[in-house]
Structure formats: C-alpha cells, structure tokens
Amino acid sequence: MKRKILIVITCFMAFGLASCTLENENDSQVESASTSEIVQITETEEMTTKEKDVITEEKALEAIEKYCYADNPDLRNIIDSGEYQVYWTVETKETDEIVVLFRSYTGAIIHYYIDPDSGETYVTEFVPGITDDEQRTNESFNVRDYLDE
C-alpha cells in the first residue's frame, strides 16, 4: 500500500514539474515577444522622432532670418528704411546640407551651411569687388537654437 501511495505521489510530482516547466517556457516566449514588440515600437518612435527633427529648408530659412536679426538688432530698421537691398533665399546645392544665402545691406553675400539632422551651421562670406570667392568665417552655431519648436 505504501508503495502504491509512493508511486502516486511520484507521478503527481512529475506532472507538477512538467507543468511548471511548460509555464516557464510559455513565460519566456511571452517575455521574448514583449521584448521584441518593445524594440520594434522604440525603433518606430526613433524613426518618427528623427523625421520630425530633420530641419526643412523652410525652417532653416526662418531660423537664419531670426539669427541675423538677433546678431544685428538694427537690421530690421535698415530693411524697413528701404535704402538697401537685403534678402534671404535657400540655395541648397547638395542633399546632405541646406544652404541659405543672405544678401546683406553691405553688399556681402553670406552663405549659411546647415546640417539638416544636427542643425550645426557654418558661415562663408563673399564680398563682390573685395574677395575673389566665398571664404569661410570663424562663425558657427546651431540653427536649432533659432527654431520655433
């Protein structure tokens, strides 16, 4: 009799261990699936964030105008006087950067080279009749500091 009880108890223990093992395997599969879904969601969010963070030509133009006004507080009055030809335009030459041209009231042609991903910007200047071609200045900044976001 004791032997039969011992066999029954052993069988129940074996079934119990087997079911625990199956539950653990299922939990691992669920955990693995959840982790995979989280990774996919995170990658999608990163891609969406990157797409939103890329600077467009329009945003770059607006930011450079703001930068010029901040750099020269009298610029608005100079433009409003109508005495000088002053304008900004986008002259993107390559797909990996945005180029904004600023025609200053001094006659200088200033180019702002903008990385659309990082916002890092460097400046060149060409003064007709004075310089032979555009020359890089020591001026650099991040155009994102002048965006309306």
Order of alpha helices (4+ residues) and beta strands (2+ residues): alpha-alpha-alpha-beta-beta-beta-beta-beta
